[in-house]
Amino acid sequence: MNRLANSTSPYLLQHANNPVNWYPWGKEALDKAKAENKLILVSIGYSACHWCHVMEHESFEDEAVAAVMNEFFVCIKVDREERPDVDQIYMSAVQLMSGRGGWPLNCICLPDQRPIYGGTYFRKNDWTSLLFNLADFYKQKPEEAEEYAVRLTEGIQNYESVQFVEEHPEYTQADLQVIGDNWKRYFDQYEGGTGNAPKFPMPNNWLLLMRYAHLMKDEEIAAQVKLTLHKMAFGGIYDHIGGGFARYSVDGRWHVPHFEKMLYDNAQLISLYAEAYTWSPDALYEQIVEEIITFSTRELASPELGFYSALDADSEGVEGKFYIFTKKEIEEILGEDAAELFCIYYHITDDGNWEEEHSNVLFRRESDEDLAEQLGLGVDDLLSEIKASRKKVFEVRRHRVRPGLDNKILASWNGLMLKGLCQAYRAFNNPKYLELALQNAGFIYANLISQNSRISRVYNVNTTGEVSVAFLDDYANIIDGFIALYEVTFDEQWLQQAKKLTDTAIAHYYDEINGIFFYTADDDEQLIARKSEIMDGVTPASNSAMAINLKKLGLLFDHEGYAAVSAQLLRNIMPQLAKYGTAYSNWSLLLLDEVFGIYEIAITGNETETVRKEIENNYIPNKIILGGKKGSLPLLQDKFGQSTQIFICKDKTCGLPANNTADALKQIEA
């Protein structure tokens, strides 16, 4: 076994028996490279990554390939989910070199960590040839290698950087219109989503567009959001038997997934579908939320209710094997009559509908109403039959060899899940969702936050108490989750925790000179560049998430300092929004709030919970909600009386108190 054997990361442990002399990222490996003047080979991936497994099997398990790697390089394995700071630097390098990135990510670096070459997946012969060539290049032309490293490192340091903007612009609906019109150019109006293939869910994009459609009264975008939510829920990217979404579909129809299931996707999709239900009530949205939460608590929850990171795409060494069925298998499980209906419903055929012969990825096309009419059935009868069949198929599937579980518990992704559970409770008023949220928040508070309000990114059942490094997204997403939990409980302890974490983030991550947050803390290990995460991707950028948190906390605590940092962040990013709005969806959510303003809805008195639920039944995306029977927040002062009262405040002005929800809502612009 190599030096990964003592790791806690499931991804690193997958490589512990490779003949490659892998090191984890750390002082031992970096010092060895310098002492022996050897190139560093940094290989980055994650446990649920299919092509990471393929490259491991083809190259890293091969004795001959390993011999080349061991002779000429100090080989370092990195779990990108544990060390996204390392991944961020070398991903920037590969994107600068090739214009694209992905995982596995492989970078060849000088002994001082500066990269000179990189790429993603390499076939075995290409990989071996590349390694020989790079080792020879460094031996024969070290000056050229140094020159290239200098230029590339400068590029990394400037990549995804912004200028400090002093001017205070007036934001208008015209600014939003440019962003919305830009989005429309990318819509797939037949299959939903944007572009062709592959297709990623990108929950934050559709959250933005849903709110944009509502506030800007844009019917075209509203229709595209609804189309996308339905197509994703009907597609093979969704697990119709066990619930939960896969990471993406390889085609343009949401049909064939890359089968890994990530916590961060499913957490955000809970939030998206829950909010969509309040916006445009649809039983499908409620079903999807319930099934994702059921899946997540069944397969990704620890006994203490921290949530694990991912399920692998592969089982028994085959991608998707756990999830696919032949028609014959379905007939054996259900019997001929029930199987016929089930196969029609989920488009299961004798020939199969994907690359494995006779195998099927389950997906839907028709609505229940249309299909029931075609088959001459009542809708209730159809759904009853399908539900019973799904249960039987699930029971059989449950006994298959399961995909691997990445049992890392990450602070950042648990923050996203906490937010999702709170959003589900807001939309559906199901006490089970609130109970799960409170248990998850309790786990986060007890296990991932220290007494001095520093976060530990990784909790693992196998760790022995050591504190891991944390990054800005860990703070941003937990703060967001705690704010959301306050808004559904009115328990100020969660808001106070959010405030403490915010102060810690500002103290250790904020660059006041440039008006942006670094991704790493000022007392973390210093890498070859200290980067900021600015562009929104499959998850919101940590800077945009912090900007929104600061906007909310500035209002809730009447804290001008928070509001000023949030405003500075948006000013710095604003020049990018009109040009590249599709890469700044979470920033655009903040812009929406700036243009339309945020309603502060304060509810005081004995019936606050009843009124809160009534308010939540109305779609008001640009609001924060606060209150309780008592409270210390500035906006609540002098607002407690003999009866329950509702105050609608905006722009530091409150309307007259209302004593019922209907009257209060009249103060909110339609």
Residue pairs with C-beta under 8 A, 6 or more apart in sequence:
1 16
1 17
2 15
2 16
2 17
2 18
2 20
2 21
2 22
2 23
3 21
3 22
3 23
3 24
3 28
4 12
4 13
4 15
4 16
4 22
4 23
4 24
4 77
5 13
5 16
7 13
7 16
7 24
8 408
8 458
8 460
8 462
8 463
9 47
9 79
9 82
9 408
9 460
10 47
10 404
10 405
10 406
10 407
10 408
11 45
11 46
11 47
11 52
11 77
11 79
11 81
11 406
12 22
12 24
12 77
12 79
14 47
14 53
14 56
15 22
15 56
15 60
15 77
16 22
18 56
18 60
18 61
18 66
19 60
19 61
19 62
19 63
19 66
19 67
19 70
20 60
20 66
20 69
20 70
20 75
21 66
21 69
21 70
21 75
22 75
22 76
22 77
23 29
23 32
23 74
23 75
23 76
23 77
24 76
24 77
24 78
25 42
25 76
25 77
25 78
25 83
25 86
29 40
29 74
29 76
30 40
30 113
32 38
32 74
33 39
33 40
33 74
33 111
34 111
34 112
36 74
36 111
37 111
38 72
38 73
38 74
38 111
39 72
39 73
39 74
39 108
39 109
39 110
39 111
39 116
39 134
39 135
39 138
40 73
40 74
40 76
40 108
40 109
40 110
40 111
40 113
41 69
41 73
41 74
41 75
41 76
41 106
41 107
41 108
41 109
41 131
42 76
42 78
42 86
42 90
42 105
42 106
42 107
42 108
42 109
42 115
43 60
43 75
43 76
43 77
43 78
43 104
43 105
43 106
44 77
44 78
44 79
44 80
44 86
44 87
44 90
44 91
44 103
44 104
44 105
44 106
44 107
45 52
45 78
45 79
45 80
45 103
45 104
45 105
46 52
46 79
46 80
46 81
46 103
46 310
46 406
47 79
47 309
47 310
47 312
47 404
47 406
48 247
48 260
48 261
48 262
48 309
48 310
48 311
48 312
48 313
48 404
48 406
49 103
49 104
49 260
49 313
50 258
50 259
50 260
50 313
50 314
50 319
51 102
51 103
51 104
51 120
51 121
52 103
52 104
53 314
54 121
55 104
55 121
55 122
55 127
58 123
58 124
59 65
59 122
59 124
59 127
59 128
60 66
60 69
62 124
64 128
65 124
65 127
65 128
68 128
68 131
68 132
69 75
69 131
72 131
72 132
72 135
73 108
73 131
73 135
74 111
78 86
78 87
79 408
80 86
80 87
80 103
80 105
81 309
81 406
81 408
81 410
82 408
82 457
82 458
82 468
83 469
84 471
84 473
84 519
85 469
85 471
85 519
85 520
85 524
85 527
85 531
86 527
87 105
88 519
88 531
88 533
89 156
89 527
89 528
89 529
89 531
90 105
90 107
90 109
90 115
90 118
91 101
91 105
92 155
92 156
92 159
92 160
92 529
92 531
93 107
93 115
93 118
93 152
93 155
93 156
94 100
94 101
94 105
94 107
94 118
94 119
94 120
95 101
95 159
96 152
96 155
96 156
96 159
97 117
97 118
97 119
97 152
98 118
98 119
100 120
101 120
102 120
102 121
103 120
104 120
104 121
105 118
105 120
106 118
106 119
106 120
106 122
107 115
107 117
107 118
108 115
108 116
108 117
108 118
108 134
109 115
109 116
109 149
110 116
110 138
110 145
110 146
110 149
112 528
113 527
113 528
114 149
114 150
114 152
114 153
114 528
115 149
115 152
115 153
115 156
116 134
116 138
116 145
116 148
116 149
116 152
117 130
117 134
122 130
137 144
137 145
138 145
153 528
153 529
156 528
156 529
156 531
157 529
157 531
159 531
160 531
160 532
160 533
160 534
160 535
161 532
161 534
162 514
162 516
162 532
162 534
162 572
162 573
162 576
163 572
163 575
164 513
164 514
164 515
164 568
164 572
165 515
165 568
165 571
165 572
165 574
165 575
167 571
168 567
168 571
169 571
169 574
171 574
171 591
171 594
171 595
172 595
173 216
173 595
175 574
175 577
175 578
175 591
175 595
176 212
176 216
176 588
176 591
176 592
176 595
177 216
178 577
178 578
178 581
179 212
179 577
179 578
179 581
179 588
179 591
180 209
180 212
180 216
180 218
180 221
182 578
182 581
182 582
183 194
183 209
183 221
183 581
183 582
184 220
184 221
184 224
186 194
186 195
186 582
187 194
187 224
188 194
188 195
188 196
188 252
189 224
189 227
191 199
191 231
191 252
191 253
191 254
192 224
192 227
192 228
192 229
192 230
192 231
192 232
192 254
193 199
193 202
193 228
193 231
193 232
193 254
194 202
194 205
194 582
195 252
196 252
197 249
197 250
197 251
197 252
198 248
198 249
198 250
198 251
198 258
199 237
199 248
199 249
199 251
199 252
199 254
200 247
200 248
200 538
201 232
201 237
201 245
201 248
201 265
201 268
201 269
201 538
202 538
202 585
203 265
203 268
203 269
203 271
203 272
204 268
204 536
204 539
204 540
204 585
204 586
204 589
205 582
205 585
206 225
206 228
206 229
206 272
207 271
207 272
207 275
207 585
207 589
208 585
208 586
208 588
208 589
208 592
209 221
209 224
209 225
210 222
210 225
210 272
210 275
210 276
210 279
210 621
211 589
211 592
211 621
211 622
212 218
212 221
212 588
212 592
213 219
213 221
213 222
213 225
214 222
214 279
214 619
214 621
215 592
215 596
215 621
215 622
222 280
225 276
226 280
226 282
229 272
229 273
229 276
229 284
229 285
230 284
231 253
231 254
232 238
232 245
232 254
233 273
233 284
233 285
233 288
234 254
234 363
234 364
234 365
235 249
235 253
235 254
235 255
235 363
235 364
236 249
236 254
236 255
236 256
236 257
236 354
236 361
236 362
236 363
237 245
237 246
237 248
237 249
237 254
237 255
237 257
238 244
238 245
238 246
238 254
238 288
239 245
239 246
239 261
239 295
239 323
240 346
240 362
240 363
240 364
240 390
241 323
241 362
241 390
241 393
241 394
241 397
242 295
242 298
242 299
242 394
242 397
243 291
243 292
243 294
243 295
244 261
244 266
244 291
244 292
244 295
244 296
244 299
245 261
245 265
245 266
245 269
245 292
246 257
246 258
246 259
246 260
246 261
246 313
247 257
247 258
247 260
247 261
247 262
247 265
248 257
248 258
249 255
249 256
249 257
249 258
250 256
250 257
250 258
254 363
255 353
255 354
255 361
255 363
256 354
256 355
256 361
257 320
257 361
258 313
258 319
259 313
259 314
259 319
259 320
259 322
259 323
259 403
260 310
260 311
260 312
260 313
260 403
261 295
261 310
261 311
262 309
262 310
263 296
263 300
263 307
263 308
263 309
263 310
263 410
263 413
263 414
263 416
263 417
264 412
264 413
264 416
264 538
264 539
265 538
266 292
266 295
266 296
266 300
266 417
266 420
267 296
267 307
267 413
267 416
267 417
267 419
267 420
268 416
268 420
268 539
269 288
269 292
269 420
270 289
270 292
270 293
270 296
270 417
270 420
270 421
270 423
270 424
271 416
271 419
271 420
271 423
271 424
273 285
273 286
273 288
273 289
273 292
274 285
274 289
274 420
274 423
274 424
274 426
274 427
274 428
275 423
275 427
275 621
276 282
276 285
277 285
277 286
277 289
277 427
277 428
278 426
278 427
278 616
278 617
278 618
278 619
279 619
279 621
286 427
286 428
289 424
289 427
289 428
290 428
293 421
293 424
293 433
293 436
296 307
296 417
297 305
297 436
299 311
299 405
300 307
300 308
300 309
300 311
301 307
301 308
302 308
302 407
302 409
302 443
302 461
304 439
304 443
304 447
305 436
305 439
305 440
305 442
305 443
306 409
306 414
306 440
306 443
306 444
306 447
306 459
307 409
307 413
307 414
307 417
307 440
308 405
308 406
308 407
308 408
308 409
309 406
309 407
309 408
309 409
309 410
309 413
310 405
310 406
311 403
311 404
311 405
311 406
312 403
312 404
312 405
312 406
313 319
313 320
313 403
314 320
314 321
314 403
314 404
315 321
315 322
315 400
315 401
315 402
315 403
315 404
316 401
318 356
320 354
320 356
320 361
321 400
321 401
322 397
322 400
322 401
322 402
322 403
323 361
323 362
323 397
324 354
324 356
324 359
324 360
324 361
325 348
325 359
325 360
325 362
325 393
326 352
326 358
326 359
326 360
327 339
327 343
327 348
327 349
327 350
327 352
327 358
327 360
328 358
330 339
330 342
330 343
330 348
330 393
331 339
333 339
333 392
333 393
333 396
334 342
334 389
334 392
334 393
338 385
338 388
338 389
339 389
341 375
341 382
341 385
341 386
341 389
342 348
342 385
342 386
342 389
342 393
343 349
344 371
344 375
345 364
345 371
345 382
345 386
346 360
346 362
346 363
346 364
347 353
347 360
347 362
347 363
347 364
347 365
348 360
348 362
349 360
350 358
351 358
352 358
352 359
352 360
353 360
353 361
353 363
354 360
354 361
366 374
368 379
368 382
368 383
369 379
371 382
372 378
372 379
372 381
372 382
375 382
407 460
407 461
408 458
408 459
408 460
409 447
409 448
409 458
409 459
409 460
410 457
410 458
410 474
411 444
411 448
411 455
411 456
411 457
411 458
411 459
411 470
411 474
411 477
411 478
412 457
412 471
412 473
412 474
412 476
412 477
412 478
412 539
413 477
414 440
414 443
414 444
414 448
414 477
414 478
414 481
415 444
415 474
415 476
415 477
415 478
415 479
415 480
415 481
416 477
416 480
416 481
416 539
417 440
417 481
418 437
418 440
418 441
418 444
418 478
418 481
418 482
418 484
418 485
419 477
419 480
419 481
419 484
421 433
421 434
421 436
421 437
421 440
422 433
422 434
422 437
422 481
422 484
422 485
422 487
422 488
423 484
424 430
424 433
425 431
425 433
425 434
425 437
425 488
426 487
426 488
426 616
427 616
429 613
429 616
434 488
434 489
437 485
437 488
438 485
438 489
441 481
441 482
441 485
441 494
444 478
444 481
445 497
447 456
447 459
448 455
448 456
448 457
448 459
448 474
448 478
449 455
449 456
449 478
449 497
449 501
450 456
450 467
452 504
453 497
453 500
453 501
453 503
453 504
454 467
454 470
454 504
455 470
455 474
455 475
455 478
455 501
455 504
456 467
456 468
456 470
457 468
457 469
457 470
457 471
457 474
458 468
469 520
469 521
469 524
469 525
470 521
471 519
471 520
471 521
471 542
472 505
472 509
472 517
472 518
472 519
472 520
472 533
472 542
472 543
472 546
473 519
473 533
473 539
473 542
473 545
475 501
475 502
475 504
475 505
475 509
475 542
475 546
476 505
476 540
476 542
476 545
476 546
476 549
477 545
478 501
479 498
479 501
479 502
479 505
479 546
479 549
479 553
480 545
480 548
480 549
482 494
482 495
482 497
482 498
482 501
483 494
483 495
483 498
483 549
483 552
483 553
483 556
485 491
485 494
486 492
486 494
486 495
486 498
486 626
487 624
487 625
487 626
488 612
490 608
490 609
490 612
490 626
490 627
490 628
490 631
491 628
492 628
492 631
492 632
492 633
495 553
495 556
495 633
498 549
498 553
499 553
499 557
502 549
502 550
502 553
502 562
505 517
505 546
506 565
508 521
508 522
508 523
509 517
509 518
509 519
509 520
509 521
509 522
510 516
510 517
510 518
510 565
511 517
511 518
511 532
514 572
515 565
515 568
515 569
515 571
515 572
516 532
516 534
516 543
516 569
516 572
517 532
517 542
517 543
517 546
517 569
518 530
518 531
518 532
519 530
519 531
519 532
519 533
519 542
520 527
520 530
520 531
532 543
533 541
533 542
533 543
534 541
534 543
534 544
534 573
535 541
535 580
535 583
535 584
536 544
536 583
536 584
536 585
536 586
536 587
537 583
540 585
540 586
541 586
541 587
543 569
543 573
544 569
544 573
544 584
544 586
544 587
544 589
544 590
545 586
546 569
547 565
547 566
547 569
547 570
547 587
547 590
548 566
548 586
548 589
548 590
548 593
550 562
550 563
550 565
550 566
550 569
551 562
551 563
551 566
551 590
551 593
551 598
552 598
552 624
553 559
553 562
554 560
554 561
554 562
554 563
554 566
555 563
555 598
555 600
555 624
555 635
556 600
556 624
556 626
556 633
556 635
557 633
557 634
558 634
558 635
566 590
570 587
570 590
570 591
570 594
573 584
573 587
574 591
576 583
576 584
576 587
577 584
577 587
577 588
577 591
581 588
592 621
592 622
593 622
596 622
597 622
597 650
597 651
598 622
598 623
598 624
598 650
599 620
599 622
599 623
599 624
599 648
599 649
599 650
599 668
600 623
600 624
600 626
600 635
600 647
600 648
600 649
600 650
600 654
601 615
601 620
601 623
601 624
601 625
601 626
601 627
601 646
601 647
601 648
601 649
601 664
602 626
602 627
602 635
602 636
602 639
602 646
602 647
602 649
602 654
603 611
603 612
603 615
603 625
603 626
603 627
603 628
603 644
603 645
603 646
603 647
604 627
604 628
604 629
604 631
604 636
604 639
604 640
604 641
604 644
604 645
604 647
605 629
605 640
605 641
605 643
605 644
605 645
606 629
606 644
607 644
608 627
608 628
608 629
608 644
610 644
611 644
611 646
611 661
612 625
612 627
614 661
615 625
615 646
615 661
615 664
615 665
616 625
618 665
620 668
626 633
626 635
626 636
627 636
628 636
629 640
630 640
635 647
635 649
635 654
639 645
639 647
639 657
641 657
643 659
644 659
645 657
645 658
645 659
646 657
646 658
646 659
646 660
646 661
646 663
646 664
647 654
647 655
647 657
647 658
648 654
648 655
648 658
648 664
648 667
648 668
649 655
655 667
658 664
658 666
658 667
